[in-house]
Amino acid sequence: MFEDNQKKLYIIVNRTMDPALLMNATGHLAAGIMQKAEEKVFHDYPNETSGLSAYLSHYPVVILQAKNSNQLSNAVLKCRETGLLYNFFTTTMLGQSTEQQIQATKEAAFEALEFIAIAIYGDTEKMAPVTKKFSVFK
């Protein structure tokens, strides 16, 4: 088992959504939440023979699945209530331009938001009450 599990990045996806949309959402969420994170540790993984280098998180990234948007919206509310670092992606974030997406997200009632995925980053033990009900994405 992987040793460095003190922190994790969980991305929880709505399994009812199209896989291409989920891939897009996970990329945005991972990049966005790490911009918010204060305690982030990354490492360079160089390959001497080719000169290539990759830059990866020290901590695990785990993709989980939710049954629907409601499970994700409840998880986001729990994150906010408990002070966990979170990021979210909803259907309001799909559109012709960034400005239009921002406006649609700003104006939508919370109950009307359709969650595609969320990200949670931090201490593994503190996140367990939120993440324990989700299974690994298959």
N, C-alpha and C positions, 0 to 999 in steps of 0.2 A: 504494500500500500504506500502511496505517496506520503512523504514525511511532513512537508510544509503545508499543513492544513489549518493554521491559525486563522487565516483569512481566506475568503473565497469570493469569486464573482459568480453569482448565479444569474442566468438569463432564463426567464420562464416564458415560454411561448404558448400562444393559444393554438391548440392542435387542430382547430377547425379551419384555420387559415391556410392559404396557398403556400407551399414550401418556398417559392421564390420570394414572396412577401416576407416570410419569416426570416429568411437569410438577410434580406435588406434591413429589416428591423434589428436583428441581432448585431449587425455591424455598426449601425448608428448608436444603439444602446451601449455597446462596449466602449466605443470611442467617447461618447458623451459622459458616461458615468466616471470614467477615469480622469476626465477633465475636472470633475467635481471632487474627486478623492484627494484627501490630504496625505494619507499614508499609502503610497504606491511604490512597489519595488519591481523593477524590470531588469532583465539581464540580456546581454549581447551573447548570441550563440554563433560564433564565427566558424567558418570552415576554411582551414588553412590551404587546402589544395585548390579550391576554386576561387577563394577571395570573397565568397558570399557571406552574408551575415544576416541573421534574423534577430529581432528584438521581441522578447516574450515576457509575460508576467511571471513573477516568482510564484504566485499563488494560483491554485487551480481555477479554471473556468469551467463551470458545469451548466449544461443546458437541461432544463427541466420542462415539463409540459403541464399545461392547465387544460381543464375540460372545456372552458369557455371564457368569455370576456368577464363575466361576473366574478369568477375566481380571481382573476387578475386585479380587478378594481378593488375587491376586498383586501387583497394582499398589499396593494399600494396604500390603502387607508391604514392598515396595520403598521406599515413601514413609517408612515408619517407620524402616527400616534406614538410610536416607540423610539423615534429619532434615528431610524436606520437610513443609510444613504441609498436612494433609489433613483431610477430613471424610468420613463415609460414611453411607449410608442402606441399611438391610436390611429384610427382611420382618418382623423382630421389632419394628420401629418402627411397625407397623400394628396397631391394636387399639382396645379400648373406652376406654382412658384413658392418659394420660401415664405414670402409675405402673405400669400393666400393661406398657406398652411398654418402659419402663426395666428392669423386672424381667426380662422375656423376653430383652432384649438382654444383660443382665448374666449370665444363667444359661446362655445358649447356648454350645455349644462352637464355636470358631472355624470348624471344618470344616463345621458345620451352618448357618452363616450364609448366607443367600441375598442377595447384594448386588444392589440395585436401581440404585444410582449412587454415585459418589464425586466429591469435589471436591478439587482441588489448587491452591494459590495460592502464587506466589512468583516467583523469578527464572526467566525463560523457559529460559535455558541449563541451569540445574540440573535443571529438570523434564523436559528433552528425552529423557533415557534412559528415563523412565517413559511419557511420552506418545507417543513416536514410533511405537509399534505400533498406535495407534488411529486411525481415520479420522473425518472430520467427519460428524456426525449428519445424516442426510437424511430 
